[in-house]
């Protein structure tokens, strides 16, 4: 069997949080193209159902939509129960849901700070923990967390201290879980994207004016595309990455090199 065949995900069962749109949807498409069955997890159930239906129709796999608030343990538990009821097992978790609030630190309220940390860091912990419990019983699995280049640098000119702190936390959480579960065949890695041109970013009234400045600073002179994150996630989900755990893959067009 050649390397391309080995990288396929036929028969694997995967959930993607924040999977209805943006990076989550793009990576879900790649998982489906590689043969995996998917649970599209999102607060926006209508959009999640639309994405799941597209995946089934276009790729001939099974896909379900689950409405979940990743900051609520009871929601995450219910999500896992539904996945196991439908699929019988869980092989890969893509813990991707996240938000960003661009607010000067001196003006940020406690509620605003807590919202970002709850979704971006606690939400990743809760979903990775729930997935890990299942995978440890099964004897293996792969967890992929979405961090950010913002866990490595301080973005300018937008003020986003809560986002930066949350994503730095995701990186260290990933490493910690990887070490704890290494001997039990549960791998944990994260991706740290740079500026990615999702529909939300490109059309955001607060972010759109900043794109020209970001591109001027970027070594490649442009933002990344969601599909440029697909191959690393397919690699991490599959068996060819069996020696890869505790790693943070920075996919930022060399932005953090400057």
N, C-alpha and C positions, 0 to 999 in steps of 0.2 A: 504494500500500500504506500503510495506516494504522500508527500507532505501535505498537498492540497486536500486529499481525501481524509487524512488524519485530522485536519483542522475543521472538518464538518462537525455539526452539533446535532446530528440526527438523533431523535429520541430524548434529548435533554429537555428538562422542564425548567423554565426561567421566569422570574418575575422582574419587572422593571418599574420602579417607582418614578413618578413624574414622567410616565411613559406615553402620555396622550399627545405630546407635542415636543418640539425642540430637540435637544440632544437625546432625550429618552426615546422619543419616537424614532429618530434616525438609527439609534443603536438597536432598537427592537426590530426594525426592518432588516438589519444585517443579521441578527440572530435568526429571524424567520427564514431569510435566504439560505442560511446555513443548515436549516432543517429543524430548529428547535420549536417546541410548543411554548406559548407565552401567556403570562398574566400581566395585563396592562393595568397598573395601579396608579390611581390619580384621584384628586379631589373632584375634578370635573368629570363626572361619570358619563355625561353625554359625549364628550370628546374622546374619552377612553373607549367607549363602546364603538364609536366610529373608527378609531384606530384599530381596534381588535378585529372588526369586520373587514377592514381593508387588508389586514395581514392574512386572514383566512382566505379571502377571495384571491389575493395576488400570489400567495405562496403555498397554498394547500396544506397549511399546518393548522393546529387547533389554538385558538386564542380566546381568552376571556377578559372581561373588564371588571375591576373591583374598585369600588369607591373606598378610599382609606385616608384618614388623617394620620400621617406618620408620627405625629407628636403624641398620639393617644395610644397607650399600651393595649387597651381593649380593642381598638381598631386594628392594630397590627396583628394581634392574636387571631382575630376573626379572619383577617386576610390570609394568614397561614393555614387556618383550618379549611377555608374554601379551596385554596390551592391544593392541599393534600386530598381533599374530597374529590376534586375534579381530576387531578393528575396522578395522585398516588405517591408522589415523591417531589423533591425539590433539588435540582442539581446546581443551579446558578442563581445568585441574587445580584441584581444591579441596583444598588442603593443610590439613587440619583436625584431624588426630589430636593429642591432648594429654592431659595429666594435671595434677593439682594435689595437692601434699602440704602440709598445714598443720602445720608444725613450727617451733618457735622457732629462730631462727638459731643461738643458742648451743648448741642440742642437735642440730642437723642434722649427720648424718654426710656424709662425702664421697660415699659411694655414693648417698645420698638426693638430694643436690644434683645429682650427675651424671645420675641417672635422669631428673629433671625437665628439665634442660637438653638431654639427649640426645633425648628425645621431642619436647619442645615447640619447640626451636630447631634442633638438628641435624637432626631428622626433617623439619622444614619445609624446611630447606636442601636435603637430599638429594632429597626428592620434587619440589621446585620446580626444582632443577638438572636432574634427569632429564627432567622435563616440558619444561623450557626447551630442552634439547638437541634434542628431537624437534621442537618448535615452530619453532626457528630454521631447521632443515632444511626444514620445510614452508613456511616463509614467514609464519608468524603463529600466534597463539594467545593465550589468556588464562589467567593464573594468579591464583588467589584464595587468600590465606593467612588462617588464623584467628589473629588476635592477641587482644587483650582490653583492656577499659578499665583493667585492671590494669597495662598498659604505660604508663599515663598517671598513675595515682594509686596510693597505698598503701592497700590494703583494710584495714578494721578490722571486727571485733576479731581476725580470724583471722591468724595469723602465716604468711606465704607468700612469703618473700623470693625463693626460687628461681623460683616461678611468675611473680612480678612481673618479675623480671629477664629471664626467658625470653621473656615476651610483649613487653617493650620491645625486645628483640633482634629479634623477628619484624617489628616495625614498621620498624625501621631496615634490616633485611635486605630487606624488600619495596621500600623506596625505592631501595636500592642496585641491586637487580636491575632495577627499572623503568628507571633511568637507563642502565644498561649495555645493555639490550636495546631501548631506545626506538626507535632508528632501524631496527630489524629486525622491527618489527611484533609483538613479543611484549610484551603488557601484563601488569603485575604490580601487584595491589592487595591490600589486606587489610581485613578487618572486625574491629572491636573491640567485641564484645558486652559489655553490662553483665551483671548477674545474670540468668541465664536459668533458668526453671523446668523443667529437664529431669527425667525420671524419676529419674535418678541423684541430682541435687541435692536434689530434694524428699523423697527417701527415705533420704538419707545420715544416719547417726546423728550424725556430727560436724558436719554443716552444717545440718540441719533446725532445731536450736535457735537458729540465728543468723538465720533468715529474717525473723522479726518485727523484729529490730533493723535489718536491711537495708531492709526496707519502710518503717520509720519514718524512715530517713535519706533515702529516695528521693523526689525531687520528685513523681513519679507515684504514689508510695505502694504500689508493687507491683513484682514481678519481671517480666521480659519473658517472652514465650512463644517457643518455638523457631520457630514459623511466622512470627514477626515479623522474622526474618532472611532469609526466603525471597526476597522481592522484590529486595532489594539484590544478592543473589547471582545471581539470574536476570539482572538488569541488567548486572552485571559480566561474566557469561559470554557475553552476546550482543553483536551488532554495533553496537547503539545506543550502547555505551560506548566507541566507538573512540577518543575523545579523552581517556579517563580512564585514567591510569596513574600509579603512585607515590602513590596516595591511600590514606588510612586512614579508613574509615567507622566512626565511633563510633555504635553503636546501643545506647544505655544509658538512655534515658528521662531524660536530662539529669543523670544521677548525677555525672558528672565536672565539671559546672558549679558544684557547691557546694563 
